[in-house]
Amino acid sequence: MMWYDMSNYYLFMIAMTGVSTGFISLMLQFKHLLSLLLSLEAITMNIFILMYSSSNMVGSSGFSALILITLSVCEASLGMSILVSMVQSHGNDYVSSFSSQKC
């Protein structure tokens, strides 16, 4: 086994740990919308690292990882725009204050 194979393996394991930590933080921190968005962004970035390291392990190009990072940028900008509009309309970013019945 070459040294770059082991580094890809370690990168893969770190990304798996990051995805599981992101899901745990997503489940435990559900009070503020900003913390939910940060957890989703951490999950997305760790999935990007996971896809990049797994594509390096099998020897293929990381083109699908580039598509994922493009979509995660779009997701982050949409999330921030929703956060700004909710704070402007409700005055806070508590998830419990968001209701579809208050239209």
C-alpha positions in Angstrom: 0.0 0.0 0.0 1.4 3.4 -1.0 1.4 6.4 1.3 -1.2 8.2 -0.7 -3.6 5.3 -0.3 -3.3 5.6 3.5 -3.8 9.3 3.4 -7.0 8.8 1.4 -8.1 6.2 3.9 -7.6 8.6 6.8 -9.3 11.4 4.9 -12.2 9.0 4.2 -12.5 8.1 7.9 -12.3 11.7 9.0 -15.1 12.6 6.6 -17.3 9.7 7.8 -16.7 11.0 11.4 -17.6 14.5 10.3 -20.8 13.4 8.6 -21.9 11.5 11.7 -21.0 14.4 13.9 -23.0 16.7 11.6 -26.1 14.5 11.9 -25.8 14.4 15.6 -25.5 18.2 15.9 -28.4 18.5 13.5 -30.5 16.3 15.8 -29.5 18.0 19.0 -29.4 21.7 18.0 -32.8 22.5 16.6 -33.6 25.7 18.4 -32.1 28.2 16.0 -32.3 28.2 12.2 -28.7 29.4 11.9 -27.4 26.3 13.8 -29.5 24.1 11.6 -28.0 25.7 8.5 -24.5 25.3 9.9 -25.0 21.7 10.6 -26.3 21.1 7.1 -23.3 22.9 5.7 -20.9 20.8 7.7 -22.7 17.6 6.5 -22.4 18.8 2.9 -18.7 19.7 3.2 -17.9 16.4 4.8 -19.8 14.6 2.0 -17.7 16.5 -0.5 -14.5 15.4 1.2 -15.9 11.8 1.3 -16.7 11.8 -2.4 -13.3 13.3 -3.3 -11.4 10.8 -1.2 -13.4 7.9 -2.5 -12.9 9.0 -6.1 -9.2 9.2 -5.4 -9.2 5.7 -4.0 -10.8 4.1 -7.1 -8.7 6.3 -9.5 -11.6 8.2 -11.1 -11.9 11.9 -11.6 -13.7 14.0 -8.9 -16.2 15.6 -11.3 -19.2 14.5 -9.3 -17.6 16.1 -6.2 -17.4 19.4 -8.1 -21.1 19.2 -8.9 -21.9 18.6 -5.3 -19.8 21.6 -4.1 -21.7 23.8 -6.7 -25.0 22.6 -5.3 -23.9 23.2 -1.8 -23.1 26.8 -2.6 -26.6 27.2 -4.0 -28.0 25.6 -0.9 -26.1 27.9 1.4 -27.1 31.0 -0.4 -30.8 29.9 -0.4 -30.6 29.1 3.3 -29.1 32.5 4.2 -31.7 34.3 2.2 -34.5 32.4 4.0 -32.8 33.2 7.3 -32.6 36.9 6.5 -36.2 37.0 5.4 -37.4 35.1 8.5 -35.5 37.4 10.8 -36.9 40.4 9.1 -40.5 39.1 9.3 -40.4 37.4 12.8 -37.6 39.3 14.6 -35.7 36.1 15.6 -34.5 32.8 14.2 -36.2 30.4 16.5 -37.4 27.4 14.7 -40.4 27.1 17.0 -41.7 30.5 15.9 -42.0 29.4 12.2 -45.5 28.3 11.4 -47.3 28.0 8.1 -50.5 29.0 9.8 -49.3 32.6 10.4 -49.6 33.7 6.8 
